[in-house]
């Protein structure tokens, strides 16, 4: 259960959807919708006046495509964690959203409880591994195999490999610290050093690398089925 209040912004072109979503989220403990916007320009004008922790963003927004919108927001407000709401099933487009810096993607056809789980996971752990997210990971791996895209293999030590595995398992920095017998500050440093070492910008990038290089062991039967070569 969340112990801190999460301020949430919603960007979606459909007024009824935004208001319904706001009412549903506002009924949850420790969640507060502070901004509703129909487009990115309106969002950016309001972000100056509110502290937002998580942004729920429709993939298809006016003015910019989803990827450019994510990059634009991240460049101005890097601490905001973006959860993409999508009706898109095109894997390449969804993969580009992950590369742009979203912390998770869920389908607009998912159950409402899935959204709440995603908000909680992203707030506490910085990532939400939904079924759609894992399917994108599978697509990414298969795409790399089919295109024979080779990335330089970087040697990782045992602790770094364990870090990738624990990130895949959606462990928070505090939980990882417990597993590795480190301080939370040390975990944060290793995580940042890993990003620089592997040339990636996000936790998603770390997970993609770990899966593509078979460093991450996928143990769940569902995920194993999706991610096997």
CORHU-V706332 format. One record per backbone hydrogen bond with DSSP energy under -1.0 kcal/mol. NH is the residue of the N-H (numbers start at 1). CO is the residue of the C=O. If there is no record, write none. Layout:
nh=(NH,NH)
co=(CO,CO)
This chain:
nh=(6,8,9,10,11,12,18,19,20,21,22,23,24,25,26,28,31,32,34,35,37,43,44,45,46,47,49,53,54,55,56,57,58,59,64,69,70,71,72,73,74,75,76,77,80,81,83,84,85,86,94,95,96,97,98,99,100,102,103,106,108,110,114,116,117,118,119,120,121,122,123,124,125,128,130,134,135,136,137,138,139,140,141,142,143,144,145,146,147,149,161,162,163,164,165,166,167,168,169,170,171,176,177,178,179,180,182,187,188,189,190,191,192,193,194,195,196,197,198,200,206,207,208,209,210,211,212,213,214,215,216,224,225,226,227,228)
co=(30,32,54,35,56,37,14,15,16,17,18,19,20,21,22,25,28,6,8,8,10,39,40,41,42,43,46,7,7,81,9,83,11,85,62,65,66,67,68,69,70,71,72,73,77,53,55,104,57,106,90,91,92,93,94,95,96,97,82,84,86,107,111,112,113,114,115,116,117,118,119,120,121,103,128,130,131,132,133,134,135,136,137,138,139,140,141,142,143,144,157,158,159,160,161,162,163,164,165,167,166,172,173,174,175,176,177,183,184,185,186,187,188,189,190,191,192,193,194,195,202,203,204,205,206,207,208,209,211,210,210,220,221,222,223,224)
